[in-house]
Amino acid sequence: IVNLGSQTLIDRMLDYWQPWAYVLALLYLLMGLVFAAAILSKKTLYPRWMFLLSPLGVVILSTIIVAILPASQTGLKSFLTVTGLNLPTLIFYIATAGVLLNHDEIDMSI
C-alpha cells in the first residue's frame, strides 16, 4: 500500500490499524507495570535491579537514549525505534534465563 503511494489506501489502512496499535501499546504498558510491580515488590525471585531490564524499564531507557542521541546517530535511533516492543521483551527473557540459571533454589533439570 505504501509503495503504491495511494493516500486513500494509506488513510484506510491507518483507520483500521491505528486503534489496534493503541490497544497493543496499552496492553504492553499494563504488562510492563505488572512485571515492574512484581519485581519491585520483592515477591519474586528477581533481584530489584531486574526492573531496569524489564520490558517497561528497557522501553523507558531506550526512549531516553533516542531522545539524547545526536541527529547523526540515525541508524541507532532507527534501530531502537523499530525494535520498540520486541527488543525489550527479548532482553527481559534473556535476563530472566540468566537470573534463573544462577539461582541456587531452582532445579532447572528436565
PyMOL CGO cylinders between C-alpha atoms (Angstrom):
from pymol import cmd
from pymol.cgo import CYLINDER

trace = [
    CYLINDER, 0.00, 0.00, 0.00, 2.81, 2.40, 0.86, 0.3, 1, 1, 1, 1, 1, 1,
    CYLINDER, 2.81, 2.40, 0.86, 4.69, 1.55, -2.35, 0.3, 1, 1, 1, 1, 1, 1,
    CYLINDER, 4.69, 1.55, -2.35, 1.59, 2.30, -4.42, 0.3, 1, 1, 1, 1, 1, 1,
    CYLINDER, 1.59, 2.30, -4.42, 1.57, 5.78, -2.94, 0.3, 1, 1, 1, 1, 1, 1,
    CYLINDER, 1.57, 5.78, -2.94, -2.21, 5.94, -2.76, 0.3, 1, 1, 1, 1, 1, 1,
    CYLINDER, -2.21, 5.94, -2.76, -3.07, 8.31, 0.07, 0.3, 1, 1, 1, 1, 1, 1,
    CYLINDER, -3.07, 8.31, 0.07, -6.63, 6.96, 0.13, 0.3, 1, 1, 1, 1, 1, 1,
    CYLINDER, -6.63, 6.96, 0.13, -5.41, 3.40, 0.74, 0.3, 1, 1, 1, 1, 1, 1,
    CYLINDER, -5.41, 3.40, 0.74, -2.91, 4.60, 3.35, 0.3, 1, 1, 1, 1, 1, 1,
    CYLINDER, -2.91, 4.60, 3.35, -5.66, 6.51, 5.18, 0.3, 1, 1, 1, 1, 1, 1,
    CYLINDER, -5.66, 6.51, 5.18, -7.96, 3.46, 5.09, 0.3, 1, 1, 1, 1, 1, 1,
    CYLINDER, -7.96, 3.46, 5.09, -5.17, 1.26, 6.42, 0.3, 1, 1, 1, 1, 1, 1,
    CYLINDER, -5.17, 1.26, 6.42, -4.46, 3.72, 9.25, 0.3, 1, 1, 1, 1, 1, 1,
    CYLINDER, -4.46, 3.72, 9.25, -8.16, 3.90, 10.13, 0.3, 1, 1, 1, 1, 1, 1,
    CYLINDER, -8.16, 3.90, 10.13, -8.15, 0.13, 10.57, 0.3, 1, 1, 1, 1, 1, 1,
    CYLINDER, -8.15, 0.13, 10.57, -4.78, -0.49, 12.22, 0.3, 1, 1, 1, 1, 1, 1,
    CYLINDER, -4.78, -0.49, 12.22, -4.33, 2.58, 14.41, 0.3, 1, 1, 1, 1, 1, 1,
    CYLINDER, -4.33, 2.58, 14.41, -6.92, 1.54, 17.05, 0.3, 1, 1, 1, 1, 1, 1,
    CYLINDER, -6.92, 1.54, 17.05, -5.23, -1.88, 17.29, 0.3, 1, 1, 1, 1, 1, 1,
    CYLINDER, -5.23, -1.88, 17.29, -1.88, -0.18, 17.78, 0.3, 1, 1, 1, 1, 1, 1,
    CYLINDER, -1.88, -0.18, 17.78, -3.30, 1.82, 20.70, 0.3, 1, 1, 1, 1, 1, 1,
    CYLINDER, -3.30, 1.82, 20.70, -4.76, -1.35, 22.25, 0.3, 1, 1, 1, 1, 1, 1,
    CYLINDER, -4.76, -1.35, 22.25, -1.42, -3.14, 21.83, 0.3, 1, 1, 1, 1, 1, 1,
    CYLINDER, -1.42, -3.14, 21.83, 0.51, -0.27, 23.39, 0.3, 1, 1, 1, 1, 1, 1,
    CYLINDER, 0.51, -0.27, 23.39, -1.92, -0.10, 26.32, 0.3, 1, 1, 1, 1, 1, 1,
    CYLINDER, -1.92, -0.10, 26.32, -1.71, -3.86, 26.95, 0.3, 1, 1, 1, 1, 1, 1,
    CYLINDER, -1.71, -3.86, 26.95, 2.09, -3.71, 26.71, 0.3, 1, 1, 1, 1, 1, 1,
    CYLINDER, 2.09, -3.71, 26.71, 2.13, -0.89, 29.25, 0.3, 1, 1, 1, 1, 1, 1,
    CYLINDER, 2.13, -0.89, 29.25, -0.14, -2.85, 31.61, 0.3, 1, 1, 1, 1, 1, 1,
    CYLINDER, -0.14, -2.85, 31.61, 2.04, -5.96, 31.25, 0.3, 1, 1, 1, 1, 1, 1,
    CYLINDER, 2.04, -5.96, 31.25, 5.13, -3.86, 31.92, 0.3, 1, 1, 1, 1, 1, 1,
    CYLINDER, 5.13, -3.86, 31.92, 3.56, -2.35, 35.03, 0.3, 1, 1, 1, 1, 1, 1,
    CYLINDER, 3.56, -2.35, 35.03, 2.62, -5.81, 36.35, 0.3, 1, 1, 1, 1, 1, 1,
    CYLINDER, 2.62, -5.81, 36.35, 6.16, -7.10, 35.79, 0.3, 1, 1, 1, 1, 1, 1,
    CYLINDER, 6.16, -7.10, 35.79, 7.67, -3.98, 37.34, 0.3, 1, 1, 1, 1, 1, 1,
    CYLINDER, 7.67, -3.98, 37.34, 5.39, -4.15, 40.39, 0.3, 1, 1, 1, 1, 1, 1,
    CYLINDER, 5.39, -4.15, 40.39, 6.16, -7.83, 40.89, 0.3, 1, 1, 1, 1, 1, 1,
    CYLINDER, 6.16, -7.83, 40.89, 9.90, -7.26, 40.63, 0.3, 1, 1, 1, 1, 1, 1,
    CYLINDER, 9.90, -7.26, 40.63, 9.94, -4.20, 42.88, 0.3, 1, 1, 1, 1, 1, 1,
    CYLINDER, 9.94, -4.20, 42.88, 7.67, -5.86, 45.48, 0.3, 1, 1, 1, 1, 1, 1,
    CYLINDER, 7.67, -5.86, 45.48, 10.42, -8.44, 46.08, 0.3, 1, 1, 1, 1, 1, 1,
    CYLINDER, 10.42, -8.44, 46.08, 7.81, -11.23, 45.99, 0.3, 1, 1, 1, 1, 1, 1,
    CYLINDER, 7.81, -11.23, 45.99, 9.57, -12.92, 43.07, 0.3, 1, 1, 1, 1, 1, 1,
    CYLINDER, 9.57, -12.92, 43.07, 12.98, -14.47, 42.55, 0.3, 1, 1, 1, 1, 1, 1,
    CYLINDER, 12.98, -14.47, 42.55, 14.05, -11.40, 40.61, 0.3, 1, 1, 1, 1, 1, 1,
    CYLINDER, 14.05, -11.40, 40.61, 16.51, -9.04, 42.25, 0.3, 1, 1, 1, 1, 1, 1,
    CYLINDER, 16.51, -9.04, 42.25, 15.35, -5.41, 42.21, 0.3, 1, 1, 1, 1, 1, 1,
    CYLINDER, 15.35, -5.41, 42.21, 17.93, -4.39, 39.59, 0.3, 1, 1, 1, 1, 1, 1,
    CYLINDER, 17.93, -4.39, 39.59, 15.99, -6.57, 37.13, 0.3, 1, 1, 1, 1, 1, 1,
    CYLINDER, 15.99, -6.57, 37.13, 13.47, -3.72, 36.90, 0.3, 1, 1, 1, 1, 1, 1,
    CYLINDER, 13.47, -3.72, 36.90, 15.97, -1.96, 34.64, 0.3, 1, 1, 1, 1, 1, 1,
    CYLINDER, 15.97, -1.96, 34.64, 15.88, -4.96, 32.30, 0.3, 1, 1, 1, 1, 1, 1,
    CYLINDER, 15.88, -4.96, 32.30, 12.10, -5.45, 32.49, 0.3, 1, 1, 1, 1, 1, 1,
    CYLINDER, 12.10, -5.45, 32.49, 10.21, -4.54, 29.33, 0.3, 1, 1, 1, 1, 1, 1,
    CYLINDER, 10.21, -4.54, 29.33, 8.99, -1.29, 30.89, 0.3, 1, 1, 1, 1, 1, 1,
    CYLINDER, 8.99, -1.29, 30.89, 12.48, -0.42, 32.14, 0.3, 1, 1, 1, 1, 1, 1,
    CYLINDER, 12.48, -0.42, 32.14, 14.08, -1.07, 28.75, 0.3, 1, 1, 1, 1, 1, 1,
    CYLINDER, 14.08, -1.07, 28.75, 11.39, 0.94, 26.93, 0.3, 1, 1, 1, 1, 1, 1,
    CYLINDER, 11.39, 0.94, 26.93, 11.99, 3.87, 29.30, 0.3, 1, 1, 1, 1, 1, 1,
    CYLINDER, 11.99, 3.87, 29.30, 15.77, 3.60, 28.89, 0.3, 1, 1, 1, 1, 1, 1,
    CYLINDER, 15.77, 3.60, 28.89, 15.62, 3.29, 25.10, 0.3, 1, 1, 1, 1, 1, 1,
    CYLINDER, 15.62, 3.29, 25.10, 13.24, 6.27, 24.89, 0.3, 1, 1, 1, 1, 1, 1,
    CYLINDER, 13.24, 6.27, 24.89, 15.72, 8.34, 26.89, 0.3, 1, 1, 1, 1, 1, 1,
    CYLINDER, 15.72, 8.34, 26.89, 18.61, 7.13, 24.70, 0.3, 1, 1, 1, 1, 1, 1,
    CYLINDER, 18.61, 7.13, 24.70, 16.73, 8.01, 21.49, 0.3, 1, 1, 1, 1, 1, 1,
    CYLINDER, 16.73, 8.01, 21.49, 15.94, 11.48, 22.86, 0.3, 1, 1, 1, 1, 1, 1,
    CYLINDER, 15.94, 11.48, 22.86, 19.57, 12.10, 23.87, 0.3, 1, 1, 1, 1, 1, 1,
    CYLINDER, 19.57, 12.10, 23.87, 21.34, 10.72, 20.78, 0.3, 1, 1, 1, 1, 1, 1,
    CYLINDER, 21.34, 10.72, 20.78, 22.53, 13.34, 18.30, 0.3, 1, 1, 1, 1, 1, 1,
    CYLINDER, 22.53, 13.34, 18.30, 20.87, 13.54, 14.89, 0.3, 1, 1, 1, 1, 1, 1,
    CYLINDER, 20.87, 13.54, 14.89, 23.95, 11.95, 13.32, 0.3, 1, 1, 1, 1, 1, 1,
    CYLINDER, 23.95, 11.95, 13.32, 23.10, 8.66, 15.04, 0.3, 1, 1, 1, 1, 1, 1,
    CYLINDER, 23.10, 8.66, 15.04, 20.07, 7.99, 12.84, 0.3, 1, 1, 1, 1, 1, 1,
    CYLINDER, 20.07, 7.99, 12.84, 20.95, 4.29, 12.41, 0.3, 1, 1, 1, 1, 1, 1,
    CYLINDER, 20.95, 4.29, 12.41, 20.91, 3.58, 16.14, 0.3, 1, 1, 1, 1, 1, 1,
    CYLINDER, 20.91, 3.58, 16.14, 17.84, 5.76, 16.64, 0.3, 1, 1, 1, 1, 1, 1,
    CYLINDER, 17.84, 5.76, 16.64, 16.02, 3.90, 13.87, 0.3, 1, 1, 1, 1, 1, 1,
    CYLINDER, 16.02, 3.90, 13.87, 17.03, 0.52, 15.29, 0.3, 1, 1, 1, 1, 1, 1,
    CYLINDER, 17.03, 0.52, 15.29, 15.79, 1.39, 18.78, 0.3, 1, 1, 1, 1, 1, 1,
    CYLINDER, 15.79, 1.39, 18.78, 12.58, 2.84, 17.39, 0.3, 1, 1, 1, 1, 1, 1,
    CYLINDER, 12.58, 2.84, 17.39, 11.79, -0.03, 15.03, 0.3, 1, 1, 1, 1, 1, 1,
    CYLINDER, 11.79, -0.03, 15.03, 12.50, -2.74, 17.60, 0.3, 1, 1, 1, 1, 1, 1,
    CYLINDER, 12.50, -2.74, 17.60, 10.31, -0.76, 20.04, 0.3, 1, 1, 1, 1, 1, 1,
    CYLINDER, 10.31, -0.76, 20.04, 8.46, -3.51, 21.89, 0.3, 1, 1, 1, 1, 1, 1,
    CYLINDER, 8.46, -3.51, 21.89, 10.30, -6.62, 20.70, 0.3, 1, 1, 1, 1, 1, 1,
    CYLINDER, 10.30, -6.62, 20.70, 13.83, -5.78, 21.88, 0.3, 1, 1, 1, 1, 1, 1,
    CYLINDER, 13.83, -5.78, 21.88, 12.77, -5.04, 25.49, 0.3, 1, 1, 1, 1, 1, 1,
    CYLINDER, 12.77, -5.04, 25.49, 10.91, -8.34, 25.67, 0.3, 1, 1, 1, 1, 1, 1,
    CYLINDER, 10.91, -8.34, 25.67, 13.92, -10.23, 24.29, 0.3, 1, 1, 1, 1, 1, 1,
    CYLINDER, 13.92, -10.23, 24.29, 16.27, -8.54, 26.77, 0.3, 1, 1, 1, 1, 1, 1,
    CYLINDER, 16.27, -8.54, 26.77, 13.92, -9.34, 29.66, 0.3, 1, 1, 1, 1, 1, 1,
    CYLINDER, 13.92, -9.34, 29.66, 13.63, -13.03, 28.79, 0.3, 1, 1, 1, 1, 1, 1,
    CYLINDER, 13.63, -13.03, 28.79, 17.38, -13.41, 28.27, 0.3, 1, 1, 1, 1, 1, 1,
    CYLINDER, 17.38, -13.41, 28.27, 18.00, -11.73, 31.65, 0.3, 1, 1, 1, 1, 1, 1,
    CYLINDER, 18.00, -11.73, 31.65, 15.30, -13.93, 33.21, 0.3, 1, 1, 1, 1, 1, 1,
    CYLINDER, 15.30, -13.93, 33.21, 17.05, -17.05, 31.95, 0.3, 1, 1, 1, 1, 1, 1,
    CYLINDER, 17.05, -17.05, 31.95, 20.33, -15.79, 33.40, 0.3, 1, 1, 1, 1, 1, 1,
    CYLINDER, 20.33, -15.79, 33.40, 18.79, -15.00, 36.78, 0.3, 1, 1, 1, 1, 1, 1,
    CYLINDER, 18.79, -15.00, 36.78, 17.02, -18.36, 36.98, 0.3, 1, 1, 1, 1, 1, 1,
    CYLINDER, 17.02, -18.36, 36.98, 20.06, -20.34, 35.90, 0.3, 1, 1, 1, 1, 1, 1,
    CYLINDER, 20.06, -20.34, 35.90, 22.16, -18.65, 38.59, 0.3, 1, 1, 1, 1, 1, 1,
    CYLINDER, 22.16, -18.65, 38.59, 19.59, -19.11, 41.36, 0.3, 1, 1, 1, 1, 1, 1,
    CYLINDER, 19.59, -19.11, 41.36, 20.51, -21.92, 43.77, 0.3, 1, 1, 1, 1, 1, 1,
    CYLINDER, 20.51, -21.92, 43.77, 16.98, -22.82, 44.89, 0.3, 1, 1, 1, 1, 1, 1,
    CYLINDER, 16.98, -22.82, 44.89, 15.70, -23.71, 41.44, 0.3, 1, 1, 1, 1, 1, 1,
    CYLINDER, 15.70, -23.71, 41.44, 16.17, -27.11, 39.83, 0.3, 1, 1, 1, 1, 1, 1,
    CYLINDER, 16.17, -27.11, 39.83, 16.34, -26.48, 36.08, 0.3, 1, 1, 1, 1, 1, 1,
    CYLINDER, 16.34, -26.48, 36.08, 16.79, -30.15, 35.19, 0.3, 1, 1, 1, 1, 1, 1,
    CYLINDER, 16.79, -30.15, 35.19, 14.25, -31.88, 32.99, 0.3, 1, 1, 1, 1, 1, 1,
]
cmd.load_cgo(trace, "trace")
